[in-house]
């Protein structure tokens, strides 16, 4: 994949990483920086002081992507979007705060529409373990989850 990225993408093309204040999003930002990309926009709702990592030379924006105008601003001039953004809170969050989880739907809807309207060439969406049946995640003898285990696939 890295070879495809390097072949299709110029080092000065703008890359947006949504959810960049999180562990995975921050690692993706670092990866692109280490590959020599010079225009990376990192976005997260958390205050910058709470980001897992901040990389020098990266445009870091604190904004709520569940608000449509922020999603539009975030994708402006981006060639590729990597979406790791989600409103989450760890174990039990979905069961206790179901309405708050709808914010992730808004993030995804607004961001993908804004990317489409802006002519973004590539859009990557990362889901989470939250799409898997919790019964499959209770056994301490962990088994690998697969796509067919996700909630929609079980319906």
Z-matrix of the N, CA and C atoms (Angstrom, degrees):
N
C 1 1.444
C 2 1.524 1 111.33
N 3 1.325 2 117.84 1 -41.99
C 4 1.467 3 120.46 2 -179.47
C 5 1.523 4 110.68 3 -58.06
N 6 1.343 5 116.73 4 -35.71
C 7 1.467 6 119.65 5 178.78
C 8 1.522 7 110.54 6 -65.93
N 9 1.348 8 117.71 7 -40.70
C 10 1.457 9 121.50 8 177.70
C 11 1.522 10 110.44 9 -62.95
N 12 1.334 11 116.67 10 -43.26
C 13 1.453 12 120.84 11 179.73
C 14 1.520 13 110.05 12 -60.82
N 15 1.308 14 116.23 13 -46.74
C 16 1.457 15 119.80 14 -177.66
C 17 1.527 16 111.16 15 -66.54
N 18 1.329 17 118.86 16 -32.37
C 19 1.458 18 121.44 17 -178.36
C 20 1.527 19 110.88 18 -76.02
N 21 1.332 20 117.85 19 -42.03
C 22 1.457 21 122.42 20 -174.12
C 23 1.520 22 114.09 21 -86.39
N 24 1.281 23 118.26 22 -19.12
C 25 1.451 24 122.61 23 -170.82
C 26 1.520 25 110.56 24 -118.55
N 27 1.329 26 115.54 25 130.77
C 28 1.469 27 118.97 26 175.41
C 29 1.527 28 108.43 27 -80.19
N 30 1.304 29 116.03 28 152.19
C 31 1.470 30 121.09 29 -177.52
C 32 1.529 31 112.42 30 -63.94
N 33 1.355 32 117.16 31 -20.16
C 34 1.463 33 119.41 32 179.59
C 35 1.528 34 112.68 33 -103.40
N 36 1.339 35 118.12 34 8.65
C 37 1.463 36 120.88 35 172.16
C 38 1.527 37 108.64 36 -71.17
N 39 1.324 38 115.53 37 145.60
C 40 1.463 39 119.92 38 -179.42
C 41 1.530 40 110.52 39 -82.21
N 42 1.323 41 114.91 40 127.70
C 43 1.465 42 123.14 41 177.00
C 44 1.522 43 107.44 42 -113.27
N 45 1.327 44 116.55 43 129.82
C 46 1.461 45 121.47 44 174.85
C 47 1.520 46 109.45 45 -103.21
N 48 1.329 47 116.32 46 130.12
C 49 1.456 48 121.68 47 172.51
C 50 1.526 49 106.78 48 -117.87
N 51 1.327 50 115.54 49 109.49
C 52 1.467 51 121.73 50 178.06
C 53 1.524 52 108.39 51 -89.57
N 54 1.323 53 116.29 52 138.59
C 55 1.457 54 120.20 53 -174.49
C 56 1.517 55 111.03 54 80.80
N 57 1.321 56 115.70 55 26.61
C 58 1.468 57 122.02 56 -174.61
C 59 1.523 58 113.81 57 -70.06
N 60 1.322 59 117.76 58 -14.67
C 61 1.457 60 120.24 59 177.89
C 62 1.514 61 113.03 60 -80.52
N 63 1.320 62 116.54 61 -9.17
C 64 1.457 63 121.24 62 179.22
C 65 1.520 64 111.54 63 -86.85
N 66 1.308 65 115.34 64 174.15
C 67 1.464 66 121.18 65 -176.65
C 68 1.528 67 112.14 66 -61.89
N 69 1.330 68 117.41 67 -50.88
C 70 1.465 69 120.79 68 -177.14
C 71 1.521 70 110.77 69 -72.25
N 72 1.333 71 117.53 70 -48.33
C 73 1.457 72 120.68 71 179.40
C 74 1.518 73 112.37 72 -57.63
N 75 1.325 74 117.00 73 -42.64
C 76 1.462 75 121.11 74 178.20
C 77 1.519 76 112.08 75 -63.92
N 78 1.322 77 116.01 76 -36.84
C 79 1.465 78 120.08 77 177.96
C 80 1.523 79 111.25 78 -67.58
N 81 1.328 80 117.09 79 -35.70
C 82 1.469 81 120.81 80 177.49
C 83 1.528 82 110.07 81 -67.16
N 84 1.324 83 116.85 82 -41.51
C 85 1.468 84 120.40 83 176.20
C 86 1.530 85 109.71 84 -58.06
N 87 1.316 86 116.59 85 -48.18
C 88 1.469 87 121.40 86 179.53
C 89 1.534 88 110.56 87 -59.42
N 90 1.310 89 116.98 88 -41.84
C 91 1.468 90 121.81 89 179.98
C 92 1.538 91 110.55 90 -59.73
N 93 1.329 92 117.15 91 -48.71
C 94 1.467 93 119.90 92 179.69
C 95 1.527 94 111.41 93 -63.55
N 96 1.309 95 116.83 94 -38.54
C 97 1.466 96 120.72 95 178.10
C 98 1.530 97 109.82 96 -63.56
N 99 1.310 98 116.65 97 -43.71
C 100 1.472 99 120.69 98 179.30
C 101 1.531 100 112.02 99 -65.81
N 102 1.331 101 117.43 100 -27.19
C 103 1.466 102 121.20 101 176.04
C 104 1.533 103 112.04 102 -77.14
N 105 1.336 104 116.04 103 -7.09
C 106 1.462 105 120.03 104 176.37
C 107 1.517 106 115.70 105 97.86
N 108 1.332 107 117.69 106 11.03
C 109 1.460 108 119.24 107 177.24
C 110 1.524 109 109.47 108 -72.64
N 111 1.315 110 116.05 109 137.74
C 112 1.464 111 120.88 110 -171.13
C 113 1.524 112 114.03 111 -105.50
N 114 1.327 113 117.60 112 -13.84
C 115 1.471 114 120.62 113 -178.78
C 116 1.523 115 109.10 114 -125.44
N 117 1.316 116 114.39 115 92.87
C 118 1.464 117 121.25 116 179.96
C 119 1.520 118 107.49 117 -122.14
N 120 1.333 119 114.91 118 127.45
C 121 1.467 120 120.28 119 175.65
C 122 1.525 121 107.49 120 -108.13
N 123 1.317 122 116.22 121 120.34
C 124 1.459 123 123.13 122 -179.47
C 125 1.526 124 108.07 123 -107.49
N 126 1.326 125 116.23 124 126.90
C 127 1.467 126 120.57 125 -177.10
C 128 1.518 127 110.10 126 -128.37
N 129 1.331 128 115.05 127 137.52
C 130 1.462 129 121.14 128 173.80
C 131 1.520 130 108.26 129 -155.95
N 132 1.317 131 116.51 130 153.91
C 133 1.464 132 121.37 131 178.61
C 134 1.524 133 112.02 132 -76.81
N 135 1.316 134 116.27 133 -27.90
C 136 1.464 135 120.48 134 -178.44
C 137 1.527 136 110.46 135 -65.46
N 138 1.322 137 116.79 136 149.14
C 139 1.466 138 119.43 137 172.15
C 140 1.534 139 109.98 138 -58.49
N 141 1.305 140 117.32 139 146.24
C 142 1.473 141 121.76 140 -177.78
C 143 1.525 142 112.39 141 -53.51
N 144 1.314 143 116.93 142 -33.49
C 145 1.466 144 120.21 143 -179.24
C 146 1.529 145 112.77 144 -65.68
N 147 1.336 146 117.91 145 -16.16
C 148 1.463 147 121.98 146 -179.06
C 149 1.527 148 113.36 147 -102.11
N 150 1.337 149 117.26 148 1.29
C 151 1.465 150 119.78 149 179.08
C 152 1.519 151 109.20 150 -68.41
N 153 1.322 152 117.10 151 145.17
C 154 1.466 153 121.22 152 178.51
C 155 1.523 154 111.17 153 -63.36
N 156 1.313 155 116.58 154 -37.63
C 157 1.466 156 120.54 155 177.63
C 158 1.520 157 108.95 156 -154.75
N 159 1.315 158 114.99 157 147.28
C 160 1.459 159 121.49 158 173.72
C 161 1.509 160 106.82 159 -127.22
N 162 1.325 161 114.54 160 134.00
C 163 1.458 162 120.48 161 -174.62
C 164 1.517 163 108.59 162 -108.43
N 165 1.312 164 115.27 163 129.74
C 166 1.458 165 121.33 164 -179.42
C 167 1.529 166 110.57 165 -59.92
N 168 1.332 167 115.28 166 140.19
C 169 1.458 168 120.80 167 177.94
C 170 1.515 169 114.26 168 84.21
N 171 1.335 170 117.07 169 7.66
C 172 1.459 171 122.00 170 179.06
C 173 1.524 172 108.34 171 -108.20
N 174 1.330 173 116.49 172 136.14
C 175 1.460 174 121.66 173 176.42
C 176 1.527 175 107.97 174 -73.60
N 177 1.327 176 117.10 175 112.12
C 178 1.466 177 122.14 176 -178.17
C 179 1.526 178 109.71 177 -107.38
N 180 1.323 179 115.96 178 122.17
C 181 1.458 180 121.26 179 -179.00
C 182 1.520 181 110.06 180 -121.29
N 183 1.315 182 115.59 181 134.21
C 184 1.450 183 121.93 182 175.85
C 185 1.529 184 106.32 183 -101.25
N 186 1.336 185 116.03 184 105.47
C 187 1.459 186 120.02 185 178.85
C 188 1.522 187 110.40 186 -153.15
N 189 1.326 188 114.76 187 153.18
C 190 1.462 189 122.29 188 -178.93
C 191 1.521 190 108.84 189 -91.08
N 192 1.320 191 116.85 190 109.13
C 193 1.457 192 121.95 191 -176.64
C 194 1.519 193 113.22 192 -76.40
N 195 1.325 194 118.46 193 -2.81
C 196 1.463 195 119.67 194 173.58
C 197 1.534 196 110.09 195 -77.50
N 198 1.318 197 116.77 196 -10.09
C 199 1.467 198 121.97 197 174.41
C 200 1.524 199 108.00 198 -95.37
N 201 1.325 200 115.66 199 122.91
C 202 1.458 201 121.96 200 -171.22
C 203 1.526 202 113.13 201 -54.16
N 204 1.325 203 117.86 202 -44.15
C 205 1.472 204 120.11 203 -177.31
C 206 1.526 205 111.79 204 -63.60
N 207 1.323 206 117.35 205 -29.64
C 208 1.462 207 120.80 206 176.78
C 209 1.525 208 111.29 207 -72.24
N 210 1.320 209 116.49 208 -38.87
C 211 1.470 210 119.91 209 177.21
C 212 1.528 211 109.83 210 -63.26
N 213 1.317 212 116.54 211 -41.46
C 214 1.472 213 121.02 212 178.56
C 215 1.523 214 109.70 213 -62.30
N 216 1.314 215 117.34 214 -45.51
C 217 1.470 216 121.78 215 179.30
C 218 1.528 217 110.92 216 -63.56
N 219 1.316 218 116.58 217 -40.78
C 220 1.464 219 120.80 218 -176.62
C 221 1.529 220 112.22 219 -63.37
N 222 1.323 221 117.99 220 -39.36
C 223 1.473 222 120.45 221 -176.28
C 224 1.521 223 113.40 222 -87.06
N 225 1.321 224 116.78 223 -5.59
C 226 1.470 225 120.47 224 -177.76
C 227 1.527 226 111.13 225 -52.46
N 228 1.331 227 116.15 226 122.10
C 229 1.475 228 125.21 227 178.55
C 230 1.528 229 114.40 228 69.11
N 231 1.322 230 117.92 229 7.36
C 232 1.466 231 120.00 230 179.28
C 233 1.527 232 110.29 231 -77.20
N 234 1.312 233 115.44 232 143.97
C 235 1.461 234 122.29 233 176.21
C 236 1.533 235 109.35 234 -96.45
N 237 1.316 236 116.29 235 -35.66
C 238 1.455 237 121.31 236 178.08
C 239 1.523 238 109.84 237 -134.54
N 240 1.351 239 115.62 238 148.37
C 241 1.460 240 122.44 239 178.68
C 242 1.524 241 108.02 240 -127.03
N 243 1.331 242 115.35 241 132.70
C 244 1.454 243 122.69 242 175.11
C 245 1.524 244 106.45 243 -119.03
N 246 1.332 245 116.36 244 110.84
C 247 1.451 246 121.07 245 -172.27
C 248 1.532 247 111.89 246 -102.57
N 249 1.334 248 114.89 247 106.70
C 250 1.459 249 122.43 248 174.95
C 251 1.531 250 110.09 249 -114.69
N 252 1.334 251 117.22 250 7.78
C 253 1.460 252 122.06 251 -175.16
C 254 1.519 253 111.37 252 -75.90
N 255 1.321 254 115.61 253 136.66
C 256 1.462 255 121.56 254 176.56
C 257 1.520 256 108.29 255 -161.81
N 258 1.308 257 115.25 256 149.23
C 259 1.454 258 120.09 257 173.28
C 260 1.517 259 105.68 258 -92.48
N 261 1.318 260 116.15 259 105.15
C 262 1.456 261 120.44 260 -175.01
C 263 1.513 262 109.89 261 -139.81
N 264 1.320 263 114.63 262 166.21
C 265 1.452 264 117.99 263 -177.05
C 266 1.508 265 114.56 264 -150.04
N 267 1.285 266 118.05 265 22.38
C 268 1.455 267 120.10 266 176.75
C 269 1.518 268 112.92 267 86.99
N 270 1.318 269 115.14 268 -169.55
C 271 1.467 270 121.85 269 -175.93
C 272 1.534 271 111.20 270 -56.11
N 273 1.306 272 116.66 271 132.31
C 274 1.453 273 121.47 272 176.62
C 275 1.521 274 115.24 273 84.89
N 276 1.309 275 118.31 274 -10.63
C 277 1.464 276 121.60 275 -176.74
C 278 1.518 277 111.24 276 -60.07
N 279 1.321 278 117.53 277 -46.15
C 280 1.462 279 120.97 278 -177.13
C 281 1.527 280 111.10 279 -63.29
N 282 1.323 281 116.98 280 -39.86
C 283 1.465 282 120.19 281 -179.07
C 284 1.529 283 111.92 282 -68.45
N 285 1.308 284 118.03 283 -35.43
C 286 1.467 285 121.51 284 -175.92
C 287 1.527 286 113.27 285 -91.64
N 288 1.334 287 117.72 286 -26.52
C 289 1.469 288 120.88 287 -173.67
C 290 1.530 289 111.28 288 -129.72
N 291 1.311 290 116.15 289 58.48
C 292 1.464 291 120.69 290 -174.35
C 293 1.520 292 113.13 291 -61.38
N 294 1.302 293 118.10 292 -41.27
C 295 1.466 294 120.55 293 -178.93
C 296 1.524 295 110.77 294 -65.69
N 297 1.317 296 117.22 295 -40.41
C 298 1.453 297 120.40 296 178.96
C 299 1.534 298 111.66 297 -60.65
N 300 1.320 299 116.20 298 -29.72
C 301 1.469 300 120.32 299 179.02
C 302 1.523 301 111.90 300 -66.14
N 303 1.307 302 117.35 301 -20.89
C 304 1.466 303 120.12 302 177.67
C 305 1.526 304 111.56 303 -63.98
N 306 1.318 305 116.85 304 -21.72
C 307 1.467 306 119.89 305 177.37
C 308 1.527 307 110.69 306 -59.22
N 309 1.319 308 117.06 307 -33.25
C 310 1.464 309 120.06 308 177.52
C 311 1.528 310 110.77 309 -65.21
N 312 1.318 311 116.87 310 -35.21
C 313 1.470 312 120.34 311 175.99
C 314 1.525 313 109.22 312 -62.76
N 315 1.323 314 116.68 313 -43.18
C 316 1.465 315 120.27 314 178.86
C 317 1.523 316 111.36 315 -64.20
N 318 1.328 317 116.71 316 -42.87
C 319 1.472 318 120.90 317 177.71
C 320 1.523 319 109.63 318 -56.18
N 321 1.321 320 115.72 319 -51.52
C 322 1.463 321 120.06 320 -176.68
C 323 1.517 322 112.31 321 -65.50
N 324 1.319 323 116.87 322 -42.69
C 325 1.467 324 120.85 323 -179.41
C 326 1.518 325 111.02 324 -64.10
N 327 1.329 326 116.82 325 -50.52
C 328 1.469 327 120.19 326 -177.67
C 329 1.520 328 111.68 327 -66.16
N 330 1.317 329 117.13 328 -39.61
C 331 1.459 330 119.96 329 -176.32
C 332 1.532 331 111.83 330 -70.08
N 333 1.311 332 117.46 331 -43.22
C 334 1.466 333 118.29 332 -178.73
C 335 1.527 334 111.09 333 -70.94
N 336 1.336 335 117.15 334 -36.30
C 337 1.461 336 118.74 335 176.85
C 338 1.528 337 110.95 336 -66.32
N 339 1.323 338 116.58 337 -44.20
C 340 1.469 339 120.24 338 179.11
C 341 1.527 340 110.43 339 -61.87
N 342 1.319 341 116.43 340 -40.08
C 343 1.468 342 120.42 341 178.80
C 344 1.528 343 110.79 342 -64.14
N 345 1.325 344 116.41 343 -43.23
C 346 1.460 345 120.81 344 178.88
C 347 1.527 346 110.76 345 -62.15
N 348 1.339 347 116.05 346 -46.52
C 349 1.467 348 120.33 347 -179.48
C 350 1.528 349 111.82 348 -65.18
N 351 1.322 350 116.78 349 -30.60
C 352 1.466 351 120.94 350 -178.63
C 353 1.535 352 112.37 351 -84.70
N 354 1.323 353 117.39 352 -5.39
C 355 1.456 354 120.39 353 178.73
C 356 1.519 355 114.54 354 78.31
N 357 1.329 356 116.97 355 26.42
C 358 1.465 357 121.29 356 177.51
C 359 1.532 358 108.33 357 -59.00
N 360 1.329 359 116.02 358 134.19
C 361 1.477 360 120.76 359 -176.37
C 362 1.518 361 114.01 360 -78.73
N 363 1.311 362 117.00 361 -33.88
C 364 1.466 363 120.26 362 -176.54
C 365 1.526 364 108.71 363 -139.60
N 366 1.345 365 115.19 364 135.08
C 367 1.463 366 121.71 365 -179.43
C 368 1.524 367 107.55 366 -131.05
N 369 1.324 368 116.06 367 122.06
C 370 1.460 369 121.64 368 177.94
C 371 1.517 370 108.57 369 -112.24
N 372 1.333 371 116.58 370 128.16
C 373 1.454 372 121.86 371 177.28
C 374 1.524 373 109.27 372 -116.20
N 375 1.306 374 116.32 373 125.88
C 376 1.461 375 121.15 374 176.10
C 377 1.522 376 108.04 375 -106.08
N 378 1.290 377 116.22 376 128.70
C 379 1.450 378 120.73 377 178.09
C 380 1.527 379 108.98 378 -89.41
N 381 1.303 380 117.52 379 -155.87
C 382 1.465 381 120.27 380 178.83
C 383 1.517 382 110.32 381 -148.02
N 384 1.308 383 115.80 382 173.21
C 385 1.467 384 120.59 383 177.37
C 386 1.520 385 111.06 384 -64.94
N 387 1.311 386 117.14 385 -14.24
C 388 1.463 387 120.77 386 -179.06
C 389 1.523 388 112.93 387 -64.98
N 390 1.309 389 118.74 388 -16.05
C 391 1.470 390 120.55 389 179.27
C 392 1.518 391 111.41 390 -82.78
N 393 1.318 392 117.21 391 -4.24
C 394 1.462 393 120.74 392 -178.57
C 395 1.519 394 110.94 393 -98.99
N 396 1.294 395 115.56 394 145.48
C 397 1.441 396 123.47 395 176.83
C 398 1.533 397 108.85 396 -53.17
N 399 1.308 398 116.43 397 125.62
C 400 1.467 399 120.32 398 -177.90
C 401 1.522 400 112.24 399 -63.04
N 402 1.326 401 117.67 400 -26.70
C 403 1.472 402 120.38 401 177.44
C 404 1.524 403 111.16 402 -60.60
N 405 1.330 404 116.64 403 -31.42
C 406 1.463 405 121.08 404 -179.96
C 407 1.534 406 112.13 405 -75.72
N 408 1.332 407 116.98 406 -10.39
C 409 1.455 408 120.86 407 -174.93
C 410 1.526 409 113.18 408 -110.27
N 411 1.309 410 117.80 409 5.01
C 412 1.463 411 121.16 410 -176.96
C 413 1.523 412 113.90 411 -87.38
N 414 1.296 413 116.97 412 -26.11
C 415 1.462 414 121.61 413 -176.43
C 416 1.531 415 109.81 414 -71.99
N 417 1.352 416 117.59 415 123.42
C 418 1.469 417 119.66 416 179.19
C 419 1.530 418 112.65 417 -65.55
N 420 1.336 419 117.76 418 -20.29
C 421 1.465 420 121.91 419 174.24
C 422 1.529 421 107.08 420 -85.39
N 423 1.291 422 114.93 421 79.58
C 424 1.463 423 122.84 422 -170.75
C 425 1.519 424 112.19 423 -56.44
N 426 1.306 425 114.95 424 135.78
C 427 1.465 426 120.83 425 171.45
C 428 1.521 427 106.95 426 -116.12
N 429 1.283 428 116.10 427 151.15
C 430 1.460 429 120.41 428 -179.98
C 431 1.518 430 110.01 429 -67.33
N 432 1.331 431 115.90 430 129.97
C 433 1.454 432 120.53 431 175.21
C 434 1.523 433 108.15 432 -82.79
N 435 1.322 434 115.52 433 149.72
C 436 1.465 435 119.38 434 179.21
C 437 1.523 436 109.07 435 -130.56
N 438 1.317 437 116.31 436 165.78
C 439 1.462 438 121.32 437 -174.61
C 440 1.527 439 112.16 438 -55.15
N 441 1.298 440 117.70 439 -38.28
C 442 1.468 441 120.39 440 -178.22
C 443 1.529 442 112.34 441 -68.25
N 444 1.343 443 118.41 442 -11.00
C 445 1.459 444 122.18 443 176.68
C 446 1.528 445 112.76 444 -84.40
N 447 1.310 446 117.89 445 -12.47
C 448 1.464 447 121.71 446 -177.66
C 449 1.522 448 110.33 447 -65.65
N 450 1.324 449 117.57 448 153.78
C 451 1.459 450 122.43 449 -175.62
C 452 1.534 451 113.97 450 -52.11
N 453 1.321 452 120.83 451 -52.59
C 454 1.471 453 118.06 452 -177.94
C 455 1.527 454 113.00 453 -59.74
N 456 1.317 455 117.19 454 -33.53
C 457 1.463 456 120.83 455 -178.53
C 458 1.518 457 111.29 456 -70.00
N 459 1.327 458 116.46 457 -21.45
C 460 1.458 459 120.50 458 -177.53
C 461 1.522 460 111.82 459 -86.37
N 462 1.317 461 118.70 460 -15.44
C 463 1.474 462 122.51 461 -174.16
C 464 1.506 463 111.96 462 -68.70
